[in-house]
Amino acid sequence: MTRLAIITSHPIQYFAPWFRFLTAQSYFSLKVFYLWNAGVRRTLDVGFQQHIQWDIPLLDGYDYEFVENRSGNPGTHHFWGLRNPTLLHKVKEYNPDAVLMMCYNYAAPMSFIARWDRKKTPLLFRGDSHRLLKSSESNRERLRQVVIKNAFKRFDAFLYVGKANYNYFRLHGVPENKLFFAPHAVDNDRFMAVSDIAQREAFVWKKELGIPDDHAVILFAGKFEEKKRPADLLRAFLKADLKDISLLFVGSGPLEGMLKTLAENHSNIYFAPFQNQSFMPRTYAAADIFVLPSYGPAETWGLAINEAMCLARPIIASSHVGCAQDLVRHGENGLVFPAGDVDALATSLQTALLDKERLRRWSDKSFEMIKEFSYAQSTKGLMDALRYLQDSSR
C-alpha cells in the first residue's frame, strides 16, 4: 500500500471529497497536511466580501493535520500567508513513500521543496495554471518564468488537470513523460444524486425570487469580482434584448453595487445572495444555461462549470476560462466566445437561447461529458504517476 502525504493550503470543498475517495481505495494510505484552517471555521473571503464557513463536511473520512501557521496575516492572497516552519518535520515524521503538493508558490511550500530529500522520497505536483494569454516580454515576466522552471525541476512527476494546464507545464520545461492526466473534478455523485430534488426546489425558489414561470434563466454564480467579468454578462444580456428570458446573478463581492446600479429599471434581471454548498444543486437547477465570462489569467479552471454540468446545464464560457478547451465543445454542449468581447457574448446568448430543442441536446451532452471528469479519473492519473516513479527508481 502506497503511503502518500498531501500538502495543500486549506480545506477546499472540491478537494476534500477526493481525499475521502482516495482513502477508500485499498492501495492508498494517506495523510493531508493543511497549512491554514480557512473553510472549517468562519473566515473572511475577500472575493465574496463576507465571512464564509462551508456547510458540507470537509474533514471527514481521511487522515489530516493542521500544521501551525505563524503568518501574521494567514491566507493564500500573498506569499507569506502560508508560513509553517514545522512542515518539513511533520511530513518526515509521517514517513511517506511519496509527497503530492497541491501548491508551491508560498513561503512554506517553497521552503519544503528546497529542503526535501527527493532521492529518498519523490515529489509530485498537481496544479492548474495556464498561459492562455500571451505573456509580456518584460524582464519581470522573464524572471518569473525562470523561477517557475527552476521550481518545477524539483518535482519528479506532475498531474495536469486539463489541456491548457498541460501546455503550461510543457512551456515551463516539464518533459512529456512526467505528465499525467488527473482532471479537476467536483463531487459528481453528490450533485447528481439530488438532481430531482434540486429541480423541485428550484421551481419554488424561482417563484420566491419573482422570476416568471415561462422565462428561461441565464445564470451567473460566483464572486462578483473583476476577473469573472459579471458586468460583461449584464451588458451582453441587455444588448441581446431577449424575450421571455431572465438573468440571475447569485453571489456577492466588490462589484455587487455596480451590477445592481446597471440593472436598475430592468425587471428581468435578478439577484440572489451567496449560496452555500448544500444549496448549489438548486442554484444550477434554476438555470437553463450557465455563463462564466472571465477575463485574464486568473480563472485557472472554473469548477462552477463542472458543478453546472452535473445538473445537465449547457455552458457559455470565455476563451480565458481554463476548462473551456476540455468541458465546452463549441456547438455541442455550449459556446466559447472571445474573452472581453461583449458583442460576441450577446450573440452567443441569442444563439444559445434561440432553439429550445438544441438547448436540450446541449444539456444532455454536458451531463454525458462531465462523467469523465471524476475523482476516479483523477485517481487513475495519480496512480499512473506513482507507477512511473516506481519504475524509474528501479
Sine and cosine of phi, psi and omega as CSV:
sin_phi,cos_phi,sin_psi,cos_psi,sin_omega,cos_omega
0.00,0.00,0.76,-0.65,-0.01,-1.00
-0.97,0.26,0.77,-0.63,0.03,-1.00
-0.99,-0.13,0.95,-0.30,-0.17,-0.99
-0.91,-0.41,0.76,-0.65,0.16,-0.99
-0.98,-0.20,0.70,-0.71,0.05,-1.00
-0.87,-0.49,0.79,-0.61,0.03,-1.00
-0.93,-0.36,0.84,-0.54,0.01,-1.00
-0.56,-0.83,0.28,-0.96,-0.16,-0.99
-0.92,0.39,-0.80,0.60,-0.11,-0.99
-0.31,-0.95,0.27,-0.96,0.01,-1.00
-0.89,0.46,0.80,-0.60,-0.06,-1.00
-0.82,-0.57,0.68,-0.73,-0.12,-0.99
-0.89,0.46,-0.34,0.94,0.00,-1.00
-1.00,0.02,-0.47,0.88,-0.09,-1.00
-1.00,-0.05,-0.59,0.81,-0.06,-1.00
-0.82,0.57,-0.68,0.74,0.05,-1.00
-0.90,0.43,-0.51,0.86,0.07,-1.00
-0.92,0.39,-0.64,0.77,0.03,-1.00
-0.89,0.46,-0.62,0.79,0.08,-1.00
-0.90,0.43,-0.68,0.74,0.02,-1.00
-0.86,0.50,-0.72,0.70,0.01,-1.00
-0.88,0.48,-0.68,0.74,-0.02,-1.00
-0.89,0.47,-0.56,0.83,-0.02,-1.00
-0.96,0.28,-0.25,0.97,0.01,-1.00
-0.99,0.16,0.61,-0.79,-0.11,-0.99
-0.96,0.29,-0.23,0.97,-0.08,-1.00
-0.98,-0.19,0.17,0.99,0.01,-1.00
-0.80,-0.60,0.66,-0.75,0.31,-0.95
-0.83,-0.56,0.88,-0.48,-0.13,-0.99
-0.72,-0.69,0.36,-0.93,0.12,-0.99
-0.64,-0.77,0.74,-0.67,0.00,-1.00
-0.99,-0.17,0.77,-0.64,0.04,-1.00
-0.96,-0.27,0.94,-0.35,0.00,-1.00
-1.00,-0.06,0.63,-0.77,-0.06,-1.00
-0.97,-0.24,-0.01,1.00,-0.03,-1.00
-0.30,-0.95,0.47,-0.88,-0.11,-0.99
-0.96,-0.29,0.38,0.93,0.06,-1.00
-0.89,0.45,0.54,-0.84,0.05,-1.00
0.99,-0.15,-0.56,0.83,0.01,-1.00
-0.99,-0.11,-0.15,0.99,0.17,-0.99
-0.69,-0.73,0.27,-0.96,-0.02,-1.00
-0.90,0.43,0.87,-0.49,-0.05,-1.00
-0.73,-0.68,0.62,-0.79,0.04,-1.00
-0.92,0.38,0.86,-0.51,0.10,-0.99
-0.99,-0.13,0.91,-0.41,-0.09,-1.00
-0.88,0.47,-0.62,0.78,-0.03,-1.00
-0.92,0.40,-0.69,0.72,0.02,-1.00
-0.99,0.15,-0.26,0.97,-0.05,-1.00
0.83,0.55,0.67,0.74,0.10,-0.99
-0.34,-0.94,0.29,-0.96,0.03,-1.00
-0.98,0.21,0.72,-0.69,-0.09,-1.00
-0.82,-0.57,0.66,-0.75,0.25,-0.97
-0.66,-0.75,0.88,-0.48,-0.09,-1.00
-0.91,0.41,0.59,-0.81,-0.10,-1.00
-0.98,-0.20,0.35,0.94,0.16,-0.99
-0.87,-0.49,0.45,-0.89,-0.04,-1.00
-0.92,0.40,0.78,-0.62,-0.01,-1.00
-0.94,-0.34,-0.19,0.98,-0.11,-0.99
-0.84,-0.54,0.13,0.99,-0.02,-1.00
-1.00,0.07,0.58,-0.82,0.22,-0.97
1.00,0.06,0.13,0.99,0.06,-1.00
-0.40,-0.92,0.31,-0.95,-0.02,-1.00
-1.00,0.08,0.66,-0.75,-0.03,-1.00
-0.46,-0.89,0.24,-0.97,0.09,-1.00
-0.49,-0.87,0.69,-0.73,0.14,-0.99
-1.00,-0.01,0.89,-0.46,0.02,-1.00
-1.00,0.09,0.73,-0.68,-0.07,-1.00
-0.81,0.59,0.80,-0.60,0.02,-1.00
-0.96,-0.26,0.89,-0.45,-0.06,-1.00
-0.99,-0.17,0.25,0.97,0.05,-1.00
-0.92,0.39,0.66,-0.75,0.08,-1.00
-0.95,0.31,-0.30,0.95,0.01,-1.00
-0.65,-0.76,0.96,0.27,-0.12,-0.99
-0.91,0.41,0.54,-0.84,0.03,-1.00
0.51,-0.86,0.05,-1.00,-0.02,-1.00
-0.97,-0.25,0.24,0.97,-0.02,-1.00
-1.00,-0.01,-0.04,1.00,0.08,-1.00
-0.38,-0.92,0.33,-0.95,-0.14,-0.99
-0.84,0.54,-0.68,0.74,-0.08,-1.00
-1.00,0.06,0.15,0.99,0.00,-1.00
-0.95,0.30,-0.35,0.94,0.09,-1.00
-0.89,-0.45,0.99,-0.12,-0.03,-1.00
-0.80,-0.60,0.99,-0.13,-0.16,-0.99
-0.79,-0.61,0.99,0.12,-0.13,-0.99
-0.90,0.43,-0.33,0.94,-0.02,-1.00
-1.00,-0.07,0.10,1.00,-0.08,-1.00
-0.85,0.53,-0.75,0.66,-0.03,-1.00
-0.84,0.54,-0.72,0.69,0.00,-1.00
-0.88,0.48,-0.69,0.73,-0.04,-1.00
-0.89,0.45,-0.68,0.74,-0.02,-1.00
-0.94,0.33,-0.65,0.76,0.06,-1.00
-0.85,0.52,-0.65,0.76,-0.01,-1.00
-0.88,0.48,-0.56,0.83,0.03,-1.00
-0.95,0.32,-0.47,0.89,0.06,-1.00
0.86,0.51,0.88,0.48,-0.06,-1.00
-0.98,0.18,0.28,-0.96,0.14,-0.99
-0.99,0.10,-0.41,0.91,0.03,-1.00
-0.39,-0.92,0.41,-0.91,0.02,-1.00
-0.84,-0.55,0.82,-0.57,0.07,-1.00
-0.97,-0.26,0.87,-0.50,0.03,-1.00
-0.98,-0.22,0.74,-0.68,-0.01,-1.00
-0.97,-0.23,0.02,1.00,0.08,-1.00
-0.39,-0.92,0.41,-0.91,0.03,-1.00
-0.61,-0.80,-0.38,0.92,-0.19,-0.98
-1.00,-0.05,0.75,0.66,0.13,-0.99
-0.70,-0.72,0.20,-0.98,-0.13,-0.99
-0.85,0.53,-0.79,0.61,-0.07,-1.00
-0.91,0.41,-0.74,0.67,0.03,-1.00
-0.88,0.47,-0.64,0.77,0.02,-1.00
-0.88,0.48,-0.70,0.72,0.03,-1.00
-0.90,0.44,-0.65,0.76,0.01,-1.00
-0.89,0.46,-0.73,0.69,-0.01,-1.00
-0.85,0.52,-0.68,0.73,-0.06,-1.00
-0.92,0.38,-0.49,0.87,-0.13,-0.99
-0.97,-0.24,-0.22,0.98,-0.07,-1.00
-0.96,0.29,0.64,-0.77,0.01,-1.00
-1.00,0.06,1.00,-0.08,-0.04,-1.00
-0.95,0.32,-0.40,0.92,0.01,-1.00
-0.91,0.41,-0.50,0.87,0.01,-1.00
-1.00,0.04,-0.69,0.72,-0.08,-1.00
-0.64,-0.77,0.86,-0.51,-0.10,-1.00
-0.95,0.31,0.42,-0.91,0.04,-1.00
-0.94,-0.34,0.73,-0.69,0.12,-0.99
-0.90,-0.43,0.44,-0.90,0.05,-1.00
-0.73,-0.68,0.69,-0.72,0.12,-0.99
-0.83,-0.55,0.88,-0.47,-0.01,-1.00
-0.72,-0.69,0.01,-1.00,-0.01,-1.00
-0.65,-0.76,0.25,0.97,-0.01,-1.00
-0.90,0.44,0.41,-0.91,0.09,-1.00
-0.63,-0.78,0.17,-0.99,0.07,-1.00
-0.76,-0.64,0.82,0.58,0.02,-1.00
-0.94,0.35,-0.41,0.91,0.07,-1.00
-0.99,-0.15,0.63,-0.77,0.04,-1.00
-0.92,0.40,0.77,-0.63,-0.03,-1.00
-0.98,0.21,0.39,-0.92,0.02,-1.00
-0.96,0.29,0.24,-0.97,0.01,-1.00
-0.98,-0.20,0.36,0.93,-0.02,-1.00
-0.94,0.34,0.37,-0.93,0.05,-1.00
-0.87,0.49,-0.60,0.80,0.00,-1.00
-0.89,0.45,-0.68,0.73,0.00,-1.00
-0.93,0.38,-0.63,0.78,0.04,-1.00
-0.90,0.44,-0.64,0.77,0.04,-1.00
-0.90,0.44,-0.66,0.75,0.01,-1.00
-0.86,0.51,-0.68,0.73,0.00,-1.00
-0.91,0.41,-0.59,0.81,0.05,-1.00
-0.90,0.44,-0.69,0.73,0.01,-1.00
-0.88,0.48,-0.70,0.72,0.00,-1.00
-0.90,0.43,-0.71,0.70,0.01,-1.00
-0.87,0.50,-0.66,0.75,0.01,-1.00
-0.92,0.39,-0.62,0.78,0.05,-1.00
-0.90,0.44,-0.67,0.74,-0.02,-1.00
-0.91,0.40,-0.42,0.91,0.05,-1.00
-0.91,0.41,-0.29,0.96,-0.02,-1.00
-0.99,0.10,-0.08,1.00,-0.03,-1.00
-0.96,-0.28,0.50,-0.86,-0.05,-1.00
-0.99,-0.15,-0.34,0.94,0.04,-1.00
-0.37,-0.93,0.38,-0.93,-0.09,-1.00
-0.72,-0.69,0.63,-0.78,0.12,-0.99
-0.96,-0.29,0.87,-0.50,0.02,-1.00
-0.96,-0.26,0.57,-0.82,-0.15,-0.99
-1.00,-0.09,-0.27,0.96,-0.02,-1.00
-0.10,-1.00,-0.06,-1.00,-0.11,-0.99
-0.90,0.44,-0.71,0.70,-0.02,-1.00
-0.90,0.43,-0.60,0.80,0.03,-1.00
-0.94,0.35,-0.63,0.78,0.09,-1.00
-0.84,0.54,-0.74,0.67,-0.01,-1.00
-0.90,0.44,-0.56,0.83,0.05,-1.00
-0.89,0.45,-0.73,0.69,0.02,-1.00
-0.89,0.46,-0.69,0.73,0.00,-1.00
-0.90,0.44,-0.65,0.76,0.03,-1.00
-0.86,0.51,-0.52,0.85,-0.02,-1.00
-0.99,-0.16,0.43,0.90,0.23,-0.97
1.00,0.04,0.17,0.99,0.00,-1.00
-0.98,0.18,0.83,-0.56,0.00,-1.00
-0.90,0.43,0.52,-0.85,-0.05,-1.00
-0.86,0.52,-0.59,0.80,-0.08,-1.00
-0.95,0.32,-0.18,0.98,0.02,-1.00
-0.99,-0.14,0.09,1.00,-0.07,-1.00
-0.96,-0.29,0.75,-0.66,-0.06,-1.00
-0.71,-0.70,0.73,-0.69,-0.10,-1.00
-0.97,0.23,0.90,-0.44,0.07,-1.00
-0.70,-0.72,0.99,0.11,-0.24,-0.97
-0.90,0.45,0.45,-0.89,0.19,-0.98
-0.89,0.46,0.70,-0.72,-0.03,-1.00
-0.56,-0.83,0.35,-0.94,0.16,-0.99
-0.90,-0.45,0.02,-1.00,0.01,-1.00
-0.97,0.23,0.98,0.17,-0.05,-1.00
-0.79,0.62,-0.68,0.74,-0.08,-1.00
-0.88,0.47,-0.64,0.76,-0.01,-1.00
-0.88,0.47,-0.69,0.72,-0.01,-1.00
-0.94,0.33,-0.71,0.70,-0.07,-1.00
-0.93,0.37,-0.53,0.85,-0.06,-1.00
-0.92,0.40,-0.44,0.90,-0.06,-1.00
-0.95,-0.31,0.28,0.96,-0.09,-1.00
-0.83,0.55,-0.74,0.68,-0.04,-1.00
-0.91,0.42,-0.67,0.74,0.03,-1.00
-0.90,0.44,-0.67,0.74,-0.02,-1.00
-0.88,0.48,-0.61,0.79,0.02,-1.00
-0.88,0.47,-0.69,0.72,-0.01,-1.00
-0.92,0.38,-0.67,0.75,0.01,-1.00
-0.90,0.43,-0.61,0.79,-0.02,-1.00
-0.91,0.42,-0.60,0.80,0.02,-1.00
-0.87,0.49,-0.70,0.72,0.01,-1.00
-0.93,0.36,-0.67,0.74,-0.05,-1.00
-0.89,0.46,-0.67,0.74,0.00,-1.00
-0.89,0.45,-0.58,0.82,0.09,-1.00
-0.90,0.44,-0.67,0.74,0.00,-1.00
-0.89,0.45,-0.58,0.82,0.01,-1.00
-0.97,0.22,-0.27,0.96,0.00,-1.00
1.00,-0.03,0.19,0.98,0.01,-1.00
-0.97,0.26,0.80,-0.60,-0.02,-1.00
-0.86,0.51,0.58,-0.81,-0.04,-1.00
-0.86,0.51,-0.55,0.83,-0.10,-1.00
-1.00,-0.02,0.14,0.99,0.01,-1.00
-1.00,-0.04,0.71,-0.71,0.25,-0.97
-0.97,0.26,0.44,-0.90,-0.11,-0.99
-0.84,-0.55,0.79,-0.61,0.16,-0.99
-0.99,-0.11,0.78,-0.63,-0.10,-0.99
-0.90,-0.43,0.73,-0.68,0.30,-0.95
-0.88,-0.47,0.81,-0.59,0.03,-1.00
-0.73,-0.68,0.83,-0.56,0.00,-1.00
0.43,-0.90,-0.38,-0.93,-0.01,-1.00
-0.99,0.14,0.72,-0.69,0.07,-1.00
-0.99,0.12,0.98,0.20,-0.06,-1.00
-0.73,-0.68,0.27,-0.96,-0.18,-0.98
-0.87,0.50,-0.67,0.75,-0.08,-1.00
-0.89,0.46,-0.46,0.89,-0.04,-1.00
-1.00,0.03,-0.19,0.98,0.13,-0.99
0.79,0.62,0.77,0.64,0.05,-1.00
-0.88,0.47,-0.49,0.87,0.01,-1.00
-0.91,0.41,-0.52,0.85,0.09,-1.00
-0.86,0.51,-0.67,0.74,0.00,-1.00
-0.92,0.40,-0.68,0.74,-0.01,-1.00
-0.89,0.46,-0.71,0.70,0.00,-1.00
-0.91,0.42,-0.63,0.78,0.03,-1.00
-0.91,0.41,-0.62,0.78,0.02,-1.00
-0.88,0.47,-0.70,0.71,0.03,-1.00
-0.91,0.42,-0.64,0.77,-0.01,-1.00
-0.92,0.38,-0.59,0.81,-0.03,-1.00
-0.93,0.37,-0.46,0.89,0.08,-1.00
0.79,0.61,0.84,0.54,-0.07,-1.00
-1.00,0.05,0.64,-0.77,0.00,-1.00
-1.00,-0.04,0.67,-0.74,0.04,-1.00
0.85,0.52,0.60,0.80,0.04,-1.00
-0.79,-0.61,0.69,-0.72,0.08,-1.00
-0.90,-0.43,0.50,-0.87,0.06,-1.00
-0.93,-0.36,0.81,-0.58,-0.03,-1.00
-0.89,-0.46,0.86,-0.50,0.11,-0.99
-0.98,-0.19,0.82,-0.57,0.01,-1.00
-0.85,-0.53,0.85,-0.53,0.02,-1.00
0.61,-0.80,-0.39,-0.92,0.02,-1.00
-0.31,-0.95,0.13,-0.99,0.02,-1.00
0.49,-0.87,-0.03,-1.00,-0.12,-0.99
-0.90,0.44,-0.37,0.93,-0.02,-1.00
-1.00,-0.06,0.09,1.00,-0.10,-0.99
-0.86,0.51,-0.72,0.69,-0.01,-1.00
-0.87,0.49,-0.69,0.72,0.01,-1.00
-0.90,0.44,-0.67,0.75,0.01,-1.00
-0.89,0.45,-0.69,0.73,-0.01,-1.00
-0.92,0.38,-0.53,0.85,0.08,-1.00
-0.92,0.40,-0.70,0.72,0.03,-1.00
-0.89,0.45,-0.51,0.86,-0.07,-1.00
-1.00,0.10,-0.12,0.99,-0.01,-1.00
-0.84,0.55,0.63,-0.77,0.03,-1.00
0.95,0.32,0.20,0.98,0.07,-1.00
-0.88,-0.48,0.98,-0.21,-0.18,-0.98
-0.95,0.30,-0.24,0.97,-0.04,-1.00
-0.98,-0.17,0.35,0.93,0.12,-0.99
-0.90,-0.43,0.80,-0.61,-0.12,-0.99
-0.82,-0.57,0.45,-0.89,0.04,-1.00
-0.78,-0.63,0.67,-0.74,0.11,-0.99
-0.77,-0.63,0.55,-0.84,-0.05,-1.00
-0.95,0.33,0.12,-0.99,0.09,-1.00
-0.73,0.69,0.74,-0.67,0.03,-1.00
-0.92,-0.38,0.81,-0.58,0.02,-1.00
-0.95,0.32,0.11,-0.99,-0.18,-0.98
-0.85,0.53,-0.63,0.78,-0.05,-1.00
-0.92,0.39,-0.30,0.95,0.00,-1.00
-0.99,-0.15,-0.04,1.00,-0.07,-1.00
-0.93,0.36,-0.58,0.82,0.08,-1.00
-0.84,0.54,-0.69,0.73,0.06,-1.00
-0.88,0.48,-0.63,0.78,-0.03,-1.00
-0.87,0.50,-0.75,0.66,0.00,-1.00
-0.94,0.34,-0.56,0.83,-0.01,-1.00
-0.91,0.42,-0.38,0.92,0.01,-1.00
-0.96,0.29,-0.21,0.98,-0.13,-0.99
-0.98,-0.19,0.41,-0.91,0.21,-0.98
-0.98,-0.17,-0.36,0.93,0.07,-1.00
-0.40,-0.92,0.59,-0.81,-0.01,-1.00
-0.95,-0.33,0.68,-0.73,-0.06,-1.00
-0.82,-0.57,0.75,-0.67,0.11,-0.99
-0.79,-0.61,0.99,-0.17,-0.14,-0.99
-0.99,-0.11,0.49,0.87,-0.16,-0.99
-0.81,0.58,0.46,-0.89,0.00,-1.00
-0.72,-0.70,0.68,-0.73,0.04,-1.00
0.98,-0.20,-0.01,-1.00,-0.12,-0.99
-0.99,0.11,-0.09,1.00,-0.20,-0.98
-0.99,0.11,-0.25,0.97,0.04,-1.00
-1.00,0.07,0.98,0.21,-0.16,-0.99
-0.92,0.39,-0.45,0.89,0.08,-1.00
-0.64,-0.77,-0.95,0.30,-0.08,-1.00
0.97,-0.25,0.90,0.44,-0.10,-0.99
-0.92,0.39,-0.27,0.96,0.12,-0.99
-0.87,0.49,-0.48,0.87,0.04,-1.00
-0.92,0.40,-0.68,0.73,0.10,-0.99
-0.82,0.58,-0.74,0.67,-0.05,-1.00
-0.89,0.46,-0.71,0.70,0.00,-1.00
-0.88,0.47,-0.62,0.78,0.00,-1.00
-0.93,0.36,-0.48,0.88,0.09,-1.00
-0.90,0.44,-0.42,0.91,0.10,-1.00
-0.99,-0.13,0.31,0.95,0.09,-1.00
0.87,0.50,0.73,0.68,0.01,-1.00
-0.97,-0.25,0.71,-0.70,0.14,-0.99
-0.91,0.42,0.32,-0.95,-0.13,-0.99
-0.77,-0.64,0.67,-0.74,0.29,-0.96
-0.89,-0.46,0.82,-0.57,-0.03,-1.00
-0.72,-0.70,0.48,-0.88,0.08,-1.00
-0.98,0.20,0.29,-0.96,-0.01,-1.00
-0.94,0.34,-0.17,0.99,0.03,-1.00
-1.00,-0.06,-0.09,1.00,0.01,-1.00
-0.97,0.24,0.80,-0.60,-0.14,-0.99
-0.85,0.53,-0.56,0.83,-0.07,-1.00
-1.00,0.01,-0.01,1.00,-0.12,-0.99
-0.85,0.53,-0.62,0.79,-0.01,-1.00
-0.93,0.37,-0.40,0.92,-0.08,-1.00
-0.99,-0.14,-0.64,0.77,-0.19,-0.98
-0.94,-0.33,-0.17,0.99,0.01,-1.00
-0.87,-0.50,0.97,-0.24,0.07,-1.00
-1.00,-0.05,0.94,-0.35,-0.14,-0.99
-0.84,0.54,0.87,-0.49,0.00,-1.00
1.00,0.08,-0.04,1.00,0.02,-1.00
-0.94,-0.35,-0.71,0.71,0.09,-1.00
-0.74,-0.67,0.20,0.98,0.01,-1.00
0.31,-0.95,-0.37,-0.93,-0.06,-1.00
-0.64,-0.77,0.52,-0.86,0.13,-0.99
-0.90,-0.44,0.74,-0.67,0.00,-1.00
-0.84,-0.54,0.39,-0.92,0.01,-1.00
-0.90,0.44,0.82,-0.57,-0.06,-1.00
-0.82,0.57,0.70,-0.71,0.03,-1.00
1.00,0.08,-0.12,0.99,-0.05,-1.00
-1.00,-0.07,0.99,-0.10,-0.07,-1.00
-0.91,0.42,-0.62,0.79,0.02,-1.00
-0.88,0.47,-0.68,0.73,0.01,-1.00
-0.91,0.41,-0.60,0.80,0.05,-1.00
-0.92,0.39,-0.65,0.76,0.06,-1.00
-0.87,0.50,-0.69,0.73,0.04,-1.00
-0.90,0.44,-0.63,0.78,0.03,-1.00
-0.89,0.46,-0.67,0.74,0.04,-1.00
-0.88,0.48,-0.69,0.72,0.01,-1.00
-0.89,0.46,-0.72,0.70,-0.02,-1.00
-0.89,0.46,-0.72,0.69,-0.08,-1.00
-0.90,0.43,-0.61,0.79,-0.13,-0.99
-0.99,-0.13,0.07,1.00,-0.02,-1.00
-0.96,0.28,-0.55,0.83,-0.15,-0.99
-0.81,-0.58,0.97,-0.26,-0.06,-1.00
-0.91,0.41,-0.58,0.81,-0.01,-1.00
-0.93,0.37,-0.65,0.76,0.05,-1.00
-0.91,0.42,-0.63,0.78,0.04,-1.00
-0.87,0.49,-0.61,0.79,0.05,-1.00
-0.91,0.42,-0.64,0.77,0.04,-1.00
-0.91,0.42,-0.63,0.78,0.05,-1.00
-0.88,0.47,-0.62,0.79,0.04,-1.00
-0.87,0.49,-0.74,0.67,0.01,-1.00
-0.87,0.49,-0.65,0.76,-0.01,-1.00
-0.92,0.40,-0.66,0.75,0.05,-1.00
-0.84,0.54,-0.72,0.69,-0.03,-1.00
-0.90,0.44,-0.62,0.78,0.03,-1.00
-0.92,0.39,-0.69,0.72,-0.07,-1.00
-0.91,0.41,-0.64,0.77,-0.15,-0.99
-0.94,0.35,-0.31,0.95,0.01,-1.00
-0.88,0.47,-0.44,0.90,0.00,-1.00
-0.99,0.15,-0.25,0.97,0.02,-1.00
-0.98,-0.22,0.99,0.16,-0.21,-0.98
-0.74,-0.67,0.21,-0.98,0.08,-1.00
-0.90,0.43,-0.50,0.87,0.05,-1.00
-0.90,0.44,-0.68,0.74,0.01,-1.00
-0.93,0.36,-0.62,0.78,0.05,-1.00
-0.89,0.46,-0.64,0.77,0.01,-1.00
-0.92,0.39,-0.63,0.78,0.06,-1.00
-0.86,0.51,-0.69,0.72,0.03,-1.00
-0.88,0.48,-0.67,0.75,0.05,-1.00
-0.89,0.46,-0.69,0.72,0.00,-1.00
-0.91,0.42,-0.63,0.77,0.05,-1.00
-0.88,0.48,-0.66,0.75,0.01,-1.00
-0.91,0.42,-0.66,0.75,0.00,-1.00
-0.92,0.40,-0.62,0.79,0.05,-1.00
-0.91,0.42,-0.65,0.76,0.06,-1.00
-0.85,0.52,-0.69,0.72,0.00,-1.00
-0.91,0.41,-0.63,0.78,0.04,-1.00
-0.90,0.44,-0.71,0.71,0.02,-1.00
-0.90,0.43,-0.60,0.80,-0.02,-1.00
-0.93,0.37,-0.45,0.89,-0.06,-1.00
-1.00,0.09,-0.15,0.99,-0.03,-1.00
-0.99,0.17,0.00,0.00,0.00,0.00
